[in-house]
């Protein structure tokens, strides 16, 4: 009896314990994934910025895609700029720093980076005067392509005018018009080139056929002209803005706005340290998106920042008062920064996800969406 009282209550407990071991072995070892501290800087449009209380930008959405694919839990840790992010990453205060972070030679000695997902250079934005805008427009218009298009249009309309003259010998008889043969041919050319008055120059079926062909030539040529102006004149107004700035050395003595601690800031500091005379006067820029206010107030002469940030700013402005005097300077890769505490396995997973997103065109699509956001 004693034996039954001693061991009876233990048997169910032992069975439950054995069952728990079996279930645990069947499920395999489990360990909750650590929640990553992901640092992100504000004011780096279009890569990362806070808008109406939520984070937006190409780099933020790219990291979200990586985290979703690899099922990585994380929390966002805000920072004021990239310099703070890199320092916090180096001190293991954040695990990943996201943004369009340039992998400069100086940074790569001190920080650990993910697989690069894009490449970008630096640009110099300056204010343009009306004379420069007018001359840029004329240079865009007086190009061989546009001249060839206009000559081709005139030639085609001239050939159609000759054809109408020939087929209307027994129709409207333009050679017998009271205004004379030369003016009659000029009238046919004008009507075919502009459109109004076709009912006064042709009466035959073949004549109307040539009028219809002239109509097609007009609308096709007009479409090509509109496309040309859109792609060349408007885009040209956003490109080289000042013929006086051909290199960074031409910024000597000028007031240049730049974000502190950035690759742009480091580049100008090194230029001044090299003995550039007079030295470039550096002015602090808290966010590139606010460069417009500094230029319009004549507080600075130029702004140096990443091409992608300046292109984004120019696209948001309703006017064309600014342009890039220089672009694609010192192109370098951009990536996420990783803390020394990130495991090699997690780094591999992040890089593999970035590689897949680049291969599948997701990175390009996210970039285009970010640039088109107003």
C-alpha positions as CSV (number, residue, x, y, z in Angstrom):
1,X,0.0,0.0,0.0
2,X,2.8,2.4,0.9
3,X,4.4,1.6,-2.4
4,X,1.2,2.6,-4.3
5,X,0.8,5.8,-2.3
6,X,4.4,6.8,-2.9
7,X,4.6,6.1,-6.6
8,X,1.0,6.7,-7.7
9,X,1.1,10.5,-7.9
10,X,4.6,10.5,-9.5
11,X,3.6,8.4,-12.5
12,X,1.4,11.0,-14.2
13,X,4.0,13.7,-13.6
14,X,6.7,11.6,-15.1
15,X,4.5,10.8,-18.1
16,X,3.8,14.5,-18.7
17,X,7.5,15.3,-18.4
18,X,8.4,12.6,-20.9
19,X,5.6,13.9,-23.2
20,X,7.0,17.4,-23.0
21,X,10.5,16.2,-23.9
22,X,9.1,14.3,-26.9
23,X,7.1,17.3,-28.2
24,X,10.2,19.6,-27.7
25,X,12.4,17.2,-29.6
26,X,9.9,16.9,-32.4
27,X,9.5,20.7,-32.7
28,X,13.3,21.2,-32.8
29,X,15.2,23.9,-31.0
30,X,13.4,27.2,-30.9
31,X,14.7,30.6,-30.1
32,X,13.0,33.9,-30.5
33,X,14.6,36.1,-33.1
34,X,16.1,39.2,-31.6
35,X,14.4,42.5,-32.3
36,X,16.9,44.6,-34.4
37,X,17.4,48.3,-33.6
38,X,17.3,49.9,-37.0
39,X,18.5,53.5,-37.2
40,X,17.1,55.9,-39.7
41,X,17.9,59.6,-40.3
42,X,15.3,62.3,-41.0
43,X,15.6,64.9,-43.7
44,X,17.3,62.7,-46.3
45,X,14.7,62.9,-49.1
46,X,14.1,60.8,-51.1
47,X,15.9,58.0,-49.1
48,X,14.5,58.4,-45.6
49,X,12.4,61.1,-44.0
50,X,9.5,61.5,-41.6
51,X,6.2,62.7,-43.0
52,X,3.1,63.2,-41.0
53,X,4.4,61.1,-38.2
54,X,5.5,58.1,-40.3
55,X,8.7,57.2,-42.0
56,X,8.9,57.2,-45.8
57,X,11.5,57.0,-48.5
58,X,13.2,54.5,-50.8
59,X,15.6,53.2,-48.2
60,X,12.9,52.7,-45.6
61,X,10.7,50.8,-48.0
62,X,13.7,48.7,-49.2
63,X,14.5,47.7,-45.6
64,X,10.9,46.8,-45.1
65,X,11.1,44.4,-48.1
66,X,14.2,42.9,-46.7
67,X,12.7,42.4,-43.2
68,X,9.5,40.9,-44.7
69,X,11.4,38.4,-46.8
70,X,13.7,37.3,-44.0
71,X,11.1,37.7,-41.2
72,X,13.3,40.0,-39.2
73,X,11.6,41.8,-36.3
74,X,12.8,45.4,-35.8
75,X,12.1,48.8,-34.3
76,X,13.1,52.1,-35.9
77,X,15.5,54.3,-34.0
78,X,15.4,57.9,-35.3
79,X,18.6,60.0,-35.7
80,X,19.3,63.5,-37.0
81,X,21.8,62.7,-39.7
82,X,24.0,60.0,-41.2
83,X,27.0,60.8,-39.0
84,X,25.0,60.1,-35.9
85,X,23.8,56.8,-37.4
86,X,27.2,55.6,-38.3
87,X,28.6,56.5,-34.9
88,X,25.7,54.7,-33.1
89,X,26.2,51.6,-35.4
90,X,29.9,51.5,-34.6
91,X,29.1,51.6,-30.8
92,X,26.5,48.8,-31.2
93,X,23.8,51.2,-30.1
94,X,21.9,50.3,-33.3
95,X,22.2,47.1,-35.3
96,X,21.5,48.4,-38.8
97,X,21.6,51.9,-40.2
98,X,19.4,52.3,-43.2
99,X,19.5,55.1,-45.8
100,X,21.4,55.9,-49.0
101,X,24.7,55.7,-47.0
102,X,27.7,56.3,-49.2
103,X,30.5,53.8,-48.8
104,X,33.5,56.2,-48.8
105,X,37.1,55.0,-48.3
106,X,37.1,56.8,-44.9
107,X,33.9,55.1,-43.7
108,X,34.7,51.7,-44.9
109,X,37.7,51.6,-42.5
110,X,35.5,52.3,-39.5
111,X,32.1,50.7,-40.4
112,X,30.7,47.5,-41.7
113,X,28.3,47.7,-44.7
114,X,25.8,45.5,-46.4
115,X,25.7,44.6,-50.1
116,X,25.5,47.9,-52.1
117,X,22.1,48.5,-53.7
118,X,22.8,51.6,-55.8
119,X,25.5,54.0,-56.9
120,X,25.3,57.8,-56.8
121,X,27.6,60.8,-57.2
122,X,27.6,64.4,-55.9
123,X,26.0,67.4,-57.6
124,X,26.3,71.2,-57.3
125,X,23.1,73.1,-57.5
126,X,23.1,76.8,-58.2
127,X,20.7,79.6,-58.9
128,X,20.2,80.5,-62.6
129,X,19.5,83.9,-64.0
130,X,17.1,84.7,-66.8
131,X,19.9,85.1,-69.4
132,X,21.2,81.6,-68.6
133,X,17.6,80.2,-68.9
134,X,17.2,81.9,-72.3
135,X,20.5,80.8,-73.7
136,X,19.9,77.2,-72.4
137,X,16.6,77.2,-74.2
138,X,18.1,78.5,-77.5
139,X,20.9,75.8,-77.2
140,X,18.3,73.2,-76.7
141,X,16.3,74.4,-79.7
142,X,19.1,75.0,-82.2
143,X,20.3,71.4,-82.4
144,X,20.9,69.2,-85.5
145,X,18.1,66.8,-84.5
146,X,15.4,69.5,-84.4
147,X,16.7,71.2,-87.6
148,X,16.6,67.8,-89.4
149,X,13.0,67.2,-88.2
150,X,11.8,70.6,-89.4
151,X,13.6,70.2,-92.8
152,X,12.1,66.8,-93.3
153,X,8.6,68.3,-92.5
154,X,9.1,71.1,-95.1
155,X,10.3,68.7,-97.7
156,X,7.4,66.3,-97.2
157,X,4.8,69.1,-97.4
158,X,6.6,70.5,-100.5
159,X,6.4,67.1,-102.2
160,X,2.7,66.7,-101.3
161,X,2.1,70.3,-102.6
162,X,3.7,69.3,-106.0
163,X,1.5,66.1,-106.0
164,X,-1.7,68.2,-105.4
165,X,-0.7,70.6,-108.2
166,X,-0.3,67.8,-110.6
167,X,-3.6,65.9,-109.8
168,X,-5.7,69.1,-109.6
169,X,-4.8,70.1,-113.2
170,X,-8.2,68.9,-114.2
171,X,-9.8,69.6,-110.9
172,X,-9.4,73.0,-109.1
173,X,-6.9,74.0,-111.8
174,X,-4.5,76.0,-109.6
175,X,-2.4,77.2,-112.6
176,X,-5.4,79.2,-113.7
177,X,-6.2,80.9,-110.4
178,X,-6.4,84.7,-110.5
179,X,-3.5,85.1,-108.0
180,X,-1.1,83.5,-110.4
181,X,0.7,80.2,-110.5
182,X,3.5,81.1,-108.1
183,X,1.1,82.3,-105.4
184,X,-1.3,79.4,-106.1
185,X,1.5,76.9,-105.3
186,X,2.4,78.9,-102.2
187,X,-1.3,78.8,-101.1
188,X,-1.4,75.0,-101.6
189,X,1.8,74.6,-99.5
190,X,0.4,76.9,-96.8
191,X,-2.9,75.0,-96.6
192,X,-1.2,71.6,-96.5
193,X,1.2,72.8,-93.8
194,X,-1.4,74.5,-91.6
195,X,-4.7,72.7,-92.3
196,X,-7.4,75.3,-92.7
197,X,-8.7,75.9,-96.3
198,X,-8.2,72.4,-97.8
199,X,-11.7,72.6,-99.3
200,X,-10.6,75.5,-101.5
201,X,-7.6,73.9,-103.1
202,X,-8.7,70.4,-104.0
203,X,-11.8,69.0,-105.5
204,X,-10.6,65.6,-106.9
205,X,-10.6,62.3,-104.9
206,X,-6.8,62.0,-105.3
207,X,-6.4,65.6,-104.2
208,X,-8.3,64.8,-101.0
209,X,-6.1,61.8,-100.5
210,X,-3.0,63.9,-100.5
211,X,-4.6,66.4,-98.1
212,X,-5.2,63.5,-95.7
213,X,-1.6,62.4,-96.0
214,X,-0.5,65.9,-95.2
215,X,-2.7,65.8,-92.1
216,X,-1.0,62.7,-90.9
217,X,2.4,64.3,-91.5
218,X,1.3,67.3,-89.5
219,X,0.1,65.4,-86.5
220,X,3.1,63.1,-86.4
221,X,5.6,65.9,-86.7
222,X,3.7,67.9,-84.0
223,X,3.9,64.9,-81.7
224,X,7.6,64.5,-82.3
225,X,8.2,68.3,-81.7
226,X,6.3,68.1,-78.4
227,X,8.3,65.1,-77.3
228,X,11.5,66.8,-78.2
229,X,10.7,69.9,-76.3
230,X,9.6,67.9,-73.2
231,X,12.6,65.6,-73.2
232,X,15.3,68.1,-74.1
233,X,14.3,71.7,-73.3
234,X,12.7,71.0,-69.9
235,X,15.2,68.4,-68.9
236,X,18.0,70.7,-70.2
237,X,16.9,73.4,-67.9
238,X,17.6,71.1,-64.9
239,X,21.1,70.2,-66.1
240,X,24.2,72.3,-66.4
241,X,23.3,75.6,-65.0
242,X,26.4,77.7,-64.9
243,X,29.2,77.7,-67.5
244,X,31.5,79.3,-64.8
245,X,31.6,76.2,-62.7
246,X,33.4,73.4,-64.4
247,X,34.9,71.7,-61.4
248,X,34.8,71.9,-57.6
249,X,37.9,74.2,-57.7
250,X,35.6,76.9,-59.3
251,X,33.7,77.0,-56.0
252,X,36.8,78.8,-54.4
253,X,35.6,81.7,-52.3
254,X,32.0,80.9,-52.7
255,X,29.4,80.2,-50.0
256,X,28.5,76.5,-50.3
257,X,25.7,74.9,-48.2
258,X,26.4,71.3,-47.2
259,X,25.2,68.9,-44.5
260,X,27.7,68.4,-41.7
261,X,29.4,65.1,-41.5
262,X,28.4,64.0,-45.0
263,X,30.7,62.9,-47.8
264,X,30.1,66.3,-49.4
265,X,31.3,68.1,-46.3
266,X,34.4,65.9,-46.1
267,X,35.2,66.6,-49.7
268,X,35.0,70.4,-49.3
269,X,37.0,70.2,-46.1
270,X,39.8,68.3,-47.9
271,X,39.7,70.8,-50.8
272,X,40.2,73.7,-48.3
273,X,43.0,71.7,-46.5
274,X,44.8,71.2,-49.9
275,X,45.4,75.0,-50.1
276,X,42.5,76.1,-52.3
277,X,42.5,79.9,-52.4
278,X,40.3,81.6,-51.5
279,X,38.9,78.8,-49.4
280,X,35.3,77.6,-49.9
281,X,33.0,79.2,-47.2
282,X,31.0,76.3,-45.8
283,X,27.4,76.9,-44.7
284,X,25.4,74.4,-42.7
285,X,22.4,72.8,-44.4
286,X,20.1,70.8,-42.0
287,X,18.1,69.2,-44.8
288,X,18.7,69.3,-48.6
289,X,15.0,69.8,-49.2
290,X,15.5,73.3,-47.7
291,X,18.2,74.3,-50.0
292,X,15.7,76.3,-52.0
293,X,15.2,78.8,-49.2
294,X,18.9,79.4,-48.8
295,X,19.4,80.1,-52.4
296,X,16.4,82.3,-52.9
297,X,17.5,84.4,-49.8
298,X,20.9,84.7,-51.3
299,X,22.4,83.2,-48.1
300,X,24.5,80.8,-50.2
301,X,25.9,80.6,-53.7
302,X,25.7,76.9,-54.2
303,X,24.6,73.6,-52.6
304,X,26.6,70.4,-52.7
305,X,24.8,67.1,-52.0
306,X,24.0,63.7,-53.5
307,X,22.7,63.8,-57.1
308,X,19.6,61.8,-56.1
309,X,18.7,64.3,-53.4
310,X,19.2,67.3,-55.6
311,X,17.3,65.7,-58.5
312,X,14.4,65.0,-56.0
313,X,14.4,68.6,-54.9
314,X,14.4,70.0,-58.4
315,X,11.5,67.7,-59.3
316,X,9.5,69.0,-56.4
317,X,10.0,72.7,-57.2
318,X,7.3,74.4,-59.3
319,X,9.8,76.6,-61.0
320,X,13.1,76.2,-62.9
321,X,15.2,78.8,-61.2
322,X,17.9,76.3,-60.2
323,X,20.0,73.7,-62.0
324,X,22.9,71.4,-61.6
325,X,26.2,73.1,-62.5
326,X,28.0,69.8,-61.8
327,X,26.7,66.2,-61.4
328,X,28.0,62.7,-60.9
329,X,31.1,63.8,-59.0
330,X,33.0,61.1,-57.2
331,X,30.4,58.3,-57.8
332,X,30.4,55.8,-55.0
333,X,28.2,52.8,-53.9
334,X,25.5,53.2,-51.3
335,X,24.4,50.6,-48.8
336,X,23.1,50.0,-45.3
337,X,25.6,50.1,-42.3
338,X,25.8,47.1,-39.9
339,X,27.0,47.0,-36.4
340,X,29.9,44.8,-35.3
341,X,27.5,42.8,-33.3
342,X,25.5,41.5,-36.2
343,X,26.0,37.8,-36.8
344,X,27.5,36.6,-40.1
345,X,24.4,34.5,-40.6
346,X,22.1,37.6,-40.3
347,X,24.4,39.6,-42.5
348,X,24.3,36.9,-45.2
349,X,20.5,36.9,-45.1
350,X,20.3,40.6,-45.4
351,X,22.7,40.6,-48.4
352,X,20.9,37.8,-50.1
353,X,17.6,39.6,-49.8
354,X,19.1,42.8,-51.2
355,X,20.6,40.8,-54.1
356,X,17.2,39.3,-54.9
357,X,15.5,42.7,-54.7
358,X,18.1,44.2,-57.1
359,X,17.8,41.2,-59.5
360,X,14.0,41.4,-59.6
361,X,14.0,45.1,-60.3
362,X,12.4,46.0,-57.0
363,X,15.2,48.4,-56.0
364,X,14.7,50.3,-59.3
365,X,11.0,50.4,-58.9
366,X,11.2,51.7,-55.3
367,X,13.6,54.4,-56.4
368,X,11.3,55.5,-59.2
369,X,8.3,55.6,-56.8
370,X,10.3,57.7,-54.3
371,X,11.4,60.2,-57.0
372,X,7.8,60.6,-58.2
373,X,6.4,61.3,-54.7
374,X,5.5,65.0,-54.2
